[in-house]
Amino acid sequence: MSEITQTSKINVITLGCWKNTVDSENLLGQLALNNATIVENSDDADTVVINTCGFIDAAKQESIDTIMEAVERKNEGKLKKVIVMGCLSERYKNDLITEIPQVDAYFGTNQLREVLKELDARYKYELLGERALTTPSHFAYMKISEGCDHPCSFCAIPIMRGKHATKPQEEILAEAYRLAAKGVKELILIAQDSTYYGVDLYGERRLGSLLQELSAVDGIEWIRLIYAYPAKFPREILSVMKNNPKICRYLDIPVQHASDDVLKSMRRGITNRALRELLSSIKSEVPGVALRTTLIVGYPNETEQDFQTLCDFVREMQFHRLGVFTYSEEEGTTAAPLGDPIPNEVKEERKATIMEIQKDISEERNSRLIGSRAKVLIDRHEASFAVGRTQWDAPEIDQEVYVKNGSQLRVGNFYDVKIVENTEYDLYAEQS
């Protein structure tokens, strides 16, 4: 097979979560090694690859809309080829082929080699893990495992991504060294359940040792842990977080709900009491840790009393960061037979109520930071501000620090600043 020629102009559109971001970066890295011309704007492309999301209704609709836009451009003669990959394609491939036959090819979530073949490119085995970063060059998402073994009733991820599969530690370390050599300073570890790392491959949870090994990589200054499943949480990682200065004191631990009846129906494997004990012990063992969580409101058996239990839980736990999803019925999941009896307007009202509670919590937390100092990593410039993050904030989803008169501060560098003002979800600072 001949390699791609420079006449082929390929645009890769990534939708959905950070795991999709990593998949697209792997594709882009391989394409670059095949001499492909990558363009950032689909208007400049003759081939578009759409990496889709199929998680919830809104994400699925965005994916379908994006596919239809590309197909329309193909019908107008503005594109030669449209290729669809990712979660939506994995889950609904046959339906998509029937409904949108103008797409040239559909691929699932673990078919990088097949996508490359469709693009007349050769998979470079000798450069396994080589990526073309789409994030700012100073931070990168690192997928440490694929899939999930948990039986959560509302979640279709196992349908789309398969069972949990640990990525070998040596491959992760090799990737970390390559990223550090490119100037990456922050690694954001992602998985469907990061705490399950190692169980299938090594017969035990090895997240703690992985964190320690990654912290030894020269050039990496922050390591951030995303999506820690609360049931059977490996508490040994807390001492690593406490004692290793490279591990951000930040933990994303989605609890989804706090009512025992809802948690049981969700098949989360944990109770309200156990959640409270876990979160309290994390705060106790890792002083200064920032806890982020996500919740689901409007689950089919969520009563008004269940919702009030959730509100009380949010007020008591005082999460640093919090996001809320409204329940989306997903075919093929064990919750699907429950239907979707709660009206959308009720779901939205409940979501707004939770976010209002969290807004007050966040504003109070931020106001207490006035006069304190913090280390920030600069991500970008905006007007006269340098915009960065503390170790307690992940990119894209958490709050930012706006450093006044910061035009001379370099993106990708760390600076010590003094917090001088706050809003509900952002901080303003001056150089120390």
MOJOCOR-V27433 format. One record per residue. N is the residue number from 0. RES is the residue in one small letter. PHI is phi in whole degrees, 0 to 359 (NA if undefined). OMEGA is omega in degrees with one decimal (* if undefined). NEAR is the number of other C-alpha atoms within 10 Angstrom. Layout:
n->N res->RES phi->PHI omega->OMEGA near->NEAR
n->N res->RES phi->PHI omega->OMEGA near->NEAR
This chain:
n->0 res->m phi->NA omega->178.2 near->7
n->1 res->s phi->280 omega->179.6 near->8
n->2 res->e phi->284 omega->177.9 near->16
n->3 res->i phi->305 omega->178.0 near->20
n->4 res->t phi->260 omega->-178.6 near->13
n->5 res->q phi->294 omega->-178.9 near->11
n->6 res->t phi->284 omega->179.2 near->10
n->7 res->s phi->275 omega->-179.9 near->17
n->8 res->k phi->246 omega->-170.3 near->18
n->9 res->i phi->246 omega->173.7 near->24
n->10 res->n phi->245 omega->178.9 near->22
n->11 res->v phi->252 omega->178.8 near->22
n->12 res->i phi->256 omega->-177.7 near->18
n->13 res->t phi->250 omega->177.5 near->22
n->14 res->l phi->242 omega->174.4 near->21
n->15 res->g phi->91 omega->-165.6 near->19
n->16 res->c phi->273 omega->-179.8 near->13
n->17 res->w phi->293 omega->177.1 near->18
n->18 res->k phi->295 omega->174.3 near->18
n->19 res->n phi->295 omega->177.2 near->20
n->20 res->t phi->302 omega->180.0 near->22
n->21 res->v phi->296 omega->178.7 near->23
n->22 res->d phi->300 omega->179.1 near->20
n->23 res->s phi->293 omega->178.9 near->26
n->24 res->e phi->294 omega->175.0 near->22
n->25 res->n phi->295 omega->177.0 near->19
n->26 res->l phi->298 omega->-179.2 near->22
n->27 res->l phi->297 omega->177.9 near->24
n->28 res->g phi->297 omega->178.8 near->20
n->29 res->q phi->293 omega->178.9 near->26
n->30 res->l phi->297 omega->178.9 near->25
n->31 res->a phi->299 omega->179.4 near->17
n->32 res->l phi->289 omega->177.0 near->18
n->33 res->n phi->260 omega->176.6 near->20
n->34 res->n phi->66 omega->177.2 near->15
n->35 res->a phi->286 omega->172.3 near->22
n->36 res->t phi->265 omega->-178.4 near->17
n->37 res->i phi->264 omega->178.0 near->18
n->38 res->v phi->241 omega->-176.1 near->17
n->39 res->e phi->276 omega->-176.9 near->12
n->40 res->n phi->247 omega->-178.8 near->12
n->41 res->s phi->296 omega->177.7 near->19
n->42 res->d phi->295 omega->-179.2 near->13
n->43 res->d phi->263 omega->-172.8 near->15
n->44 res->a phi->258 omega->167.1 near->20
n->45 res->d phi->252 omega->177.5 near->19
n->46 res->t phi->226 omega->177.4 near->24
n->47 res->v phi->240 omega->173.6 near->26
n->48 res->v phi->248 omega->-177.8 near->24
n->49 res->i phi->250 omega->178.0 near->23
n->50 res->n phi->266 omega->-166.2 near->26
n->51 res->t phi->267 omega->173.3 near->28
n->52 res->c phi->244 omega->178.3 near->28
n->53 res->g phi->228 omega->-169.4 near->25
n->54 res->f phi->283 omega->-179.7 near->19
n->55 res->i phi->228 omega->-173.4 near->18
n->56 res->d phi->305 omega->-176.9 near->14
n->57 res->a phi->298 omega->-179.9 near->12
n->58 res->a phi->291 omega->178.1 near->17
n->59 res->k phi->296 omega->-179.7 near->18
n->60 res->q phi->294 omega->177.4 near->14
n->61 res->e phi->298 omega->178.8 near->16
n->62 res->s phi->297 omega->-179.4 near->26
n->63 res->i phi->296 omega->178.8 near->18
n->64 res->d phi->299 omega->-179.8 near->12
n->65 res->t phi->293 omega->177.2 near->16
n->66 res->i phi->298 omega->-177.7 near->23
n->67 res->m phi->296 omega->177.1 near->15
n->68 res->e phi->298 omega->179.7 near->12
n->69 res->a phi->293 omega->178.9 near->24
n->70 res->v phi->297 omega->178.3 near->24
n->71 res->e phi->298 omega->178.6 near->14
n->72 res->r phi->292 omega->175.9 near->17
n->73 res->k phi->293 omega->179.1 near->19
n->74 res->n phi->297 omega->178.7 near->12
n->75 res->e phi->278 omega->179.1 near->10
n->76 res->g phi->84 omega->-178.3 near->11
n->77 res->k phi->269 omega->175.1 near->17
n->78 res->l phi->227 omega->176.4 near->19
n->79 res->k phi->267 omega->-172.5 near->16
n->80 res->k phi->214 omega->174.3 near->21
n->81 res->v phi->235 omega->-179.7 near->22
n->82 res->i phi->239 omega->-179.3 near->22
n->83 res->v phi->241 omega->178.9 near->26
n->84 res->m phi->223 omega->172.8 near->25
n->85 res->g phi->97 omega->-167.7 near->28
n->86 res->c phi->294 omega->179.9 near->28
n->87 res->l phi->298 omega->-179.6 near->25
n->88 res->s phi->292 omega->176.8 near->25
n->89 res->e phi->299 omega->-172.0 near->22
n->90 res->r phi->276 omega->-171.5 near->20
n->91 res->y phi->233 omega->-173.5 near->14
n->92 res->k phi->305 omega->-176.7 near->18
n->93 res->n phi->297 omega->178.4 near->12
n->94 res->d phi->296 omega->-178.8 near->11
n->95 res->l phi->294 omega->178.3 near->17
n->96 res->i phi->301 omega->-179.6 near->15
n->97 res->t phi->288 omega->-173.1 near->9
n->98 res->e phi->277 omega->-178.5 near->10
n->99 res->i phi->230 omega->-176.0 near->14
n->100 res->p phi->288 omega->-178.8 near->12
n->101 res->q phi->290 omega->175.5 near->19
n->102 res->v phi->293 omega->-174.5 near->18
n->103 res->d phi->288 omega->-179.4 near->14
n->104 res->a phi->199 omega->176.4 near->18
n->105 res->y phi->243 omega->177.8 near->25
n->106 res->f phi->224 omega->-178.9 near->20
n->107 res->g phi->273 omega->-171.6 near->22
n->108 res->t phi->272 omega->-176.5 near->20
n->109 res->n phi->235 omega->-175.0 near->17
n->110 res->q phi->234 omega->-179.8 near->15
n->111 res->l phi->302 omega->-178.5 near->19
n->112 res->r phi->298 omega->-179.0 near->16
n->113 res->e phi->291 omega->176.8 near->17
n->114 res->v phi->298 omega->179.0 near->22
n->115 res->l phi->299 omega->179.2 near->18
n->116 res->k phi->298 omega->178.4 near->14
n->117 res->e phi->298 omega->179.8 near->15
n->118 res->l phi->268 omega->-179.0 near->19
n->119 res->d phi->61 omega->178.8 near->17
n->120 res->a phi->243 omega->-178.3 near->23
n->121 res->r phi->253 omega->177.1 near->20
n->122 res->y phi->290 omega->-177.3 near->20
n->123 res->k phi->267 omega->-178.0 near->15
n->124 res->y phi->299 omega->-175.9 near->10
n->125 res->e phi->289 omega->-179.7 near->7
n->126 res->l phi->237 omega->179.0 near->11
n->127 res->l phi->303 omega->177.0 near->14
n->128 res->g phi->90 omega->177.3 near->20
n->129 res->e phi->292 omega->-174.4 near->21
n->130 res->r phi->231 omega->171.1 near->22
n->131 res->a phi->252 omega->-173.8 near->19
n->132 res->l phi->294 omega->172.9 near->21
n->133 res->t phi->254 omega->173.9 near->15
n->134 res->t phi->274 omega->168.4 near->13
n->135 res->p phi->307 omega->-167.8 near->12
n->136 res->s phi->293 omega->-176.9 near->18
n->137 res->h phi->266 omega->172.9 near->21
n->138 res->f phi->220 omega->-178.0 near->24
n->139 res->a phi->211 omega->172.6 near->22
n->140 res->y phi->276 omega->-179.5 near->21
n->141 res->m phi->232 omega->179.5 near->22
n->142 res->k phi->279 omega->-177.0 near->22
n->143 res->i phi->260 omega->175.7 near->24
n->144 res->s phi->200 omega->-179.8 near->23
n->145 res->e phi->233 omega->173.1 near->21
n->146 res->g phi->72 omega->-175.5 near->18
n->147 res->c phi->202 omega->177.6 near->22
n->148 res->d phi->258 omega->-176.2 near->15
n->149 res->h phi->285 omega->-173.9 near->19
n->150 res->p phi->262 omega->-175.6 near->15
n->151 res->c phi->309 omega->-170.1 near->20
n->152 res->s phi->293 omega->-173.2 near->18
n->153 res->f phi->267 omega->-165.3 near->24
n->154 res->c phi->255 omega->179.0 near->22
n->155 res->a phi->259 omega->-177.9 near->23
n->156 res->i phi->304 omega->178.5 near->20
n->157 res->p phi->301 omega->178.0 near->18
n->158 res->i phi->294 omega->-174.8 near->15
n->159 res->m phi->268 omega->-173.1 near->23
n->160 res->r phi->248 omega->177.7 near->20
n->161 res->g phi->82 omega->-179.5 near->15
n->162 res->k phi->284 omega->-178.6 near->16
n->163 res->h phi->299 omega->178.0 near->22
n->164 res->a phi->223 omega->-179.6 near->20
n->165 res->t phi->290 omega->172.7 near->20
n->166 res->k phi->277 omega->-177.1 near->16
n->167 res->p phi->307 omega->-175.7 near->14
n->168 res->q phi->299 omega->-178.3 near->19
n->169 res->e phi->294 omega->177.0 near->11
n->170 res->e phi->290 omega->178.1 near->12
n->171 res->i phi->296 omega->-179.5 near->19
n->172 res->l phi->295 omega->178.7 near->17
n->173 res->a phi->298 omega->178.3 near->16
n->174 res->e phi->294 omega->179.5 near->17
n->175 res->a phi->298 omega->178.5 near->24
n->176 res->y phi->295 omega->178.1 near->17
n->177 res->r phi->296 omega->-180.0 near->16
n->178 res->l phi->294 omega->178.0 near->26
n->179 res->a phi->298 omega->179.3 near->22
n->180 res->a phi->295 omega->178.1 near->14
n->181 res->k phi->274 omega->178.9 near->13
n->182 res->g phi->104 omega->178.0 near->14
n->183 res->v phi->291 omega->-179.6 near->22
n->184 res->k phi->247 omega->-179.5 near->23
n->185 res->e phi->234 omega->174.7 near->26
n->186 res->l phi->255 omega->178.7 near->24
n->187 res->i phi->247 omega->-174.5 near->19
n->188 res->l phi->280 omega->-177.2 near->19
n->189 res->i phi->233 omega->177.6 near->22
n->190 res->a phi->188 omega->172.3 near->25
n->191 res->q phi->287 omega->170.0 near->24
n->192 res->d phi->216 omega->-176.7 near->21
n->193 res->s phi->292 omega->-177.2 near->26
n->194 res->t phi->286 omega->-179.1 near->25
n->195 res->y phi->275 omega->-175.5 near->25
n->196 res->y phi->306 omega->173.7 near->27
n->197 res->g phi->99 omega->-172.2 near->22
n->198 res->v phi->301 omega->-175.7 near->15
n->199 res->d phi->285 omega->-174.2 near->15
n->200 res->l phi->266 omega->-174.9 near->15
n->201 res->y phi->248 omega->179.7 near->11
n->202 res->g phi->79 omega->179.1 near->9
n->203 res->e phi->200 omega->176.1 near->11
n->204 res->r phi->286 omega->-176.8 near->19
n->205 res->r phi->234 omega->-179.2 near->20
n->206 res->l phi->297 omega->-180.0 near->22
n->207 res->g phi->301 omega->-179.1 near->18
n->208 res->s phi->291 omega->176.9 near->14
n->209 res->l phi->296 omega->178.4 near->18
n->210 res->l phi->301 omega->-179.9 near->20
n->211 res->q phi->296 omega->-179.6 near->16
n->212 res->e phi->295 omega->-179.9 near->14
n->213 res->l phi->294 omega->-179.1 near->21
n->214 res->s phi->292 omega->179.1 near->21
n->215 res->a phi->276 omega->-178.9 near->13
n->216 res->v phi->283 omega->179.6 near->17
n->217 res->d phi->298 omega->179.1 near->12
n->218 res->g phi->100 omega->177.0 near->17
n->219 res->i phi->278 omega->-177.4 near->22
n->220 res->e phi->249 omega->177.1 near->18
n->221 res->w phi->232 omega->172.4 near->20
n->222 res->i phi->232 omega->-172.8 near->24
n->223 res->r phi->243 omega->-175.7 near->24
n->224 res->l phi->252 omega->-178.3 near->24
n->225 res->i phi->245 omega->174.8 near->22
n->226 res->y phi->60 omega->174.4 near->20
n->227 res->a phi->260 omega->-178.1 near->21
n->228 res->y phi->292 omega->-173.7 near->19
n->229 res->p phi->287 omega->-179.1 near->21
n->230 res->a phi->293 omega->-179.7 near->16
n->231 res->k phi->58 omega->179.7 near->11
n->232 res->f phi->302 omega->-178.8 near->15
n->233 res->p phi->283 omega->-171.4 near->16
n->234 res->r phi->293 omega->178.3 near->14
n->235 res->e phi->294 omega->179.6 near->13
n->236 res->i phi->286 omega->-178.6 near->17
n->237 res->l phi->293 omega->178.2 near->18
n->238 res->s phi->293 omega->176.4 near->13
n->239 res->v phi->294 omega->179.0 near->18
n->240 res->m phi->298 omega->-177.1 near->25
n->241 res->k phi->289 omega->-169.5 near->17
n->242 res->n phi->260 omega->-178.3 near->10
n->243 res->n phi->255 omega->-174.7 near->15
n->244 res->p phi->294 omega->178.7 near->13
n->245 res->k phi->279 omega->179.3 near->21
n->246 res->i phi->276 omega->-179.5 near->22
n->247 res->c phi->301 omega->175.4 near->23
n->248 res->r phi->278 omega->-173.9 near->23
n->249 res->y phi->210 omega->179.9 near->22
n->250 res->l phi->218 omega->174.9 near->22
n->251 res->d phi->268 omega->-173.9 near->21
n->252 res->i phi->226 omega->-175.3 near->22
n->253 res->p phi->293 omega->-178.9 near->19
n->254 res->v phi->265 omega->176.4 near->21
n->255 res->q phi->71 omega->177.7 near->20
n->256 res->h phi->199 omega->-179.5 near->28
n->257 res->a phi->227 omega->177.2 near->25
n->258 res->s phi->279 omega->-179.4 near->21
n->259 res->d phi->300 omega->-179.6 near->16
n->260 res->d phi->296 omega->-179.9 near->16
n->261 res->v phi->289 omega->179.3 near->20
n->262 res->l phi->301 omega->179.2 near->20
n->263 res->k phi->294 omega->179.0 near->14
n->264 res->s phi->294 omega->177.1 near->20
n->265 res->m phi->289 omega->-179.2 near->22
n->266 res->r phi->61 omega->-177.5 near->16
n->267 res->r phi->273 omega->175.9 near->21
n->268 res->g phi->73 omega->-178.9 near->15
n->269 res->i phi->206 omega->-179.3 near->17
n->270 res->t phi->250 omega->175.9 near->18
n->271 res->n phi->303 omega->-178.4 near->18
n->272 res->r phi->298 omega->-179.6 near->11
n->273 res->a phi->295 omega->176.7 near->13
n->274 res->l phi->298 omega->-179.9 near->18
n->275 res->r phi->299 omega->-179.4 near->15
n->276 res->e phi->295 omega->179.9 near->11
n->277 res->l phi->297 omega->-177.4 near->17
n->278 res->l phi->296 omega->178.3 near->15
n->279 res->s phi->293 omega->-179.8 near->12
n->280 res->s phi->290 omega->177.0 near->13
n->281 res->i phi->298 omega->179.3 near->19
n->282 res->k phi->297 omega->-178.5 near->14
n->283 res->s phi->288 omega->-174.8 near->12
n->284 res->e phi->278 omega->179.2 near->14
n->285 res->v phi->235 omega->-178.4 near->17
n->286 res->p phi->303 omega->178.8 near->11
n->287 res->g phi->83 omega->-179.9 near->13
n->288 res->v phi->291 omega->173.7 near->19
n->289 res->a phi->259 omega->-180.0 near->20
n->290 res->l phi->256 omega->173.5 near->22
n->291 res->r phi->249 omega->175.4 near->24
n->292 res->t phi->218 omega->170.4 near->20
n->293 res->t phi->232 omega->-177.1 near->16
n->294 res->l phi->231 omega->173.0 near->19
n->295 res->i phi->240 omega->174.0 near->22
n->296 res->v phi->247 omega->179.3 near->24
n->297 res->g phi->84 omega->174.4 near->25
n->298 res->y phi->301 omega->-170.1 near->24
n->299 res->p phi->309 omega->-177.9 near->22
n->300 res->n phi->260 omega->179.6 near->17
n->301 res->e phi->284 omega->176.3 near->20
n->302 res->t phi->273 omega->176.2 near->15
n->303 res->e phi->298 omega->177.5 near->11
n->304 res->q phi->294 omega->176.7 near->10
n->305 res->d phi->300 omega->-179.6 near->18
n->306 res->f phi->295 omega->177.5 near->20
n->307 res->q phi->296 omega->174.7 near->16
n->308 res->t phi->299 omega->178.6 near->17
n->309 res->l phi->295 omega->178.8 near->21
n->310 res->c phi->299 omega->179.2 near->19
n->311 res->d phi->298 omega->179.1 near->14
n->312 res->f phi->297 omega->179.5 near->18
n->313 res->v phi->297 omega->179.0 near->21
n->314 res->r phi->298 omega->-176.6 near->15
n->315 res->e phi->286 omega->-173.9 near->10
n->316 res->m phi->283 omega->175.6 near->14
n->317 res->q phi->53 omega->178.6 near->18
n->318 res->f phi->299 omega->175.9 near->18
n->319 res->h phi->289 omega->-178.4 near->20
n->320 res->r phi->226 omega->-176.1 near->23
n->321 res->l phi->205 omega->174.3 near->22
n->322 res->g phi->232 omega->-177.3 near->17
n->323 res->v phi->230 omega->171.0 near->17
n->324 res->f phi->252 omega->167.0 near->15
n->325 res->t phi->272 omega->-176.2 near->18
n->326 res->y phi->301 omega->176.9 near->20
n->327 res->s phi->235 omega->179.5 near->21
n->328 res->e phi->293 omega->-176.9 near->20
n->329 res->e phi->239 omega->179.8 near->20
n->330 res->e phi->297 omega->-180.0 near->13
n->331 res->g phi->91 omega->177.5 near->13
n->332 res->t phi->270 omega->-178.3 near->17
n->333 res->t phi->286 omega->176.5 near->17
n->334 res->a phi->275 omega->-175.8 near->21
n->335 res->a phi->304 omega->179.3 near->16
n->336 res->p phi->297 omega->178.6 near->12
n->337 res->l phi->286 omega->-177.4 near->12
n->338 res->g phi->75 omega->-178.8 near->14
n->339 res->d phi->220 omega->-168.5 near->17
n->340 res->p phi->283 omega->-176.0 near->11
n->341 res->i phi->274 omega->-177.2 near->16
n->342 res->p phi->300 omega->-179.1 near->10
n->343 res->n phi->301 omega->-179.1 near->14
n->344 res->e phi->294 omega->176.1 near->10
n->345 res->v phi->290 omega->177.1 near->13
n->346 res->k phi->302 omega->-178.3 near->18
n->347 res->e phi->295 omega->176.9 near->17
n->348 res->e phi->297 omega->-179.9 near->14
n->349 res->r phi->293 omega->176.5 near->21
n->350 res->k phi->300 omega->-179.1 near->19
n->351 res->a phi->297 omega->179.0 near->13
n->352 res->t phi->297 omega->178.6 near->13
n->353 res->i phi->299 omega->-177.8 near->23
n->354 res->m phi->293 omega->176.1 near->17
n->355 res->e phi->292 omega->175.8 near->12
n->356 res->i phi->299 omega->-177.9 near->15
n->357 res->q phi->292 omega->178.4 near->23
n->358 res->k phi->301 omega->179.1 near->17
n->359 res->d phi->295 omega->178.5 near->15
n->360 res->i phi->298 omega->-177.8 near->20
n->361 res->s phi->295 omega->179.6 near->21
n->362 res->e phi->297 omega->178.8 near->16
n->363 res->e phi->296 omega->178.0 near->14
n->364 res->r phi->299 omega->-177.7 near->17
n->365 res->n phi->295 omega->-179.7 near->19
n->366 res->s phi->296 omega->179.5 near->16
n->367 res->r phi->286 omega->-179.5 near->11
n->368 res->l phi->273 omega->-179.5 near->16
n->369 res->i phi->301 omega->-179.4 near->16
n->370 res->g phi->92 omega->179.5 near->13
n->371 res->s phi->275 omega->178.7 near->11
n->372 res->r phi->247 omega->-178.0 near->16
n->373 res->a phi->211 omega->173.8 near->19
n->374 res->k phi->267 omega->-179.1 near->15
n->375 res->v phi->237 omega->174.2 near->23
n->376 res->l phi->255 omega->-175.3 near->26
n->377 res->i phi->281 omega->-179.4 near->24
n->378 res->d phi->260 omega->-175.3 near->21
n->379 res->r phi->193 omega->173.0 near->16
n->380 res->h phi->245 omega->178.6 near->18
n->381 res->e phi->217 omega->-173.0 near->11
n->382 res->a phi->55 omega->-178.7 near->10
n->383 res->s phi->270 omega->-177.1 near->13
n->384 res->f phi->266 omega->162.3 near->20
n->385 res->a phi->262 omega->-173.9 near->23
n->386 res->v phi->252 omega->-177.1 near->25
n->387 res->g phi->220 omega->-178.7 near->25
n->388 res->r phi->224 omega->170.6 near->22
n->389 res->t phi->270 omega->176.3 near->20
n->390 res->q phi->295 omega->-177.5 near->20
n->391 res->w phi->268 omega->-176.5 near->21
n->392 res->d phi->220 omega->174.7 near->24
n->393 res->a phi->273 omega->178.2 near->21
n->394 res->p phi->294 omega->172.4 near->14
n->395 res->e phi->78 omega->-174.1 near->7
n->396 res->i phi->247 omega->-173.9 near->11
n->397 res->d phi->246 omega->-175.4 near->17
n->398 res->q phi->285 omega->-176.3 near->21
n->399 res->e phi->235 omega->176.6 near->23
n->400 res->v phi->247 omega->178.8 near->27
n->401 res->y phi->262 omega->-178.4 near->26
n->402 res->v phi->270 omega->-177.2 near->27
n->403 res->k phi->293 omega->179.0 near->17
n->404 res->n phi->50 omega->-172.9 near->14
n->405 res->g phi->256 omega->-175.8 near->19
n->406 res->s phi->298 omega->-178.8 near->16
n->407 res->q phi->273 omega->179.6 near->10
n->408 res->l phi->283 omega->-173.7 near->18
n->409 res->r phi->272 omega->174.6 near->15
n->410 res->v phi->299 omega->179.9 near->18
n->411 res->g phi->92 omega->178.1 near->20
n->412 res->n phi->255 omega->176.8 near->13
n->413 res->f phi->264 omega->177.1 near->18
n->414 res->y phi->218 omega->172.8 near->17
n->415 res->d phi->269 omega->-177.5 near->15
n->416 res->v phi->228 omega->176.3 near->20
n->417 res->k phi->247 omega->-179.9 near->18
n->418 res->i phi->284 omega->-176.1 near->24
n->419 res->v phi->239 omega->179.3 near->17
n->420 res->e phi->214 omega->177.2 near->17
n->421 res->n phi->210 omega->165.0 near->20
n->422 res->t phi->239 omega->-179.7 near->14
n->423 res->e phi->299 omega->-171.6 near->16
n->424 res->y phi->234 omega->179.0 near->18
n->425 res->d phi->218 omega->178.8 near->16
n->426 res->l phi->236 omega->173.7 near->23
n->427 res->y phi->240 omega->-171.8 near->19
n->428 res->a phi->218 omega->172.5 near->26
n->429 res->e phi->234 omega->177.3 near->18
n->430 res->q phi->297 omega->-179.7 near->15
n->431 res->s phi->290 omega->* near->11
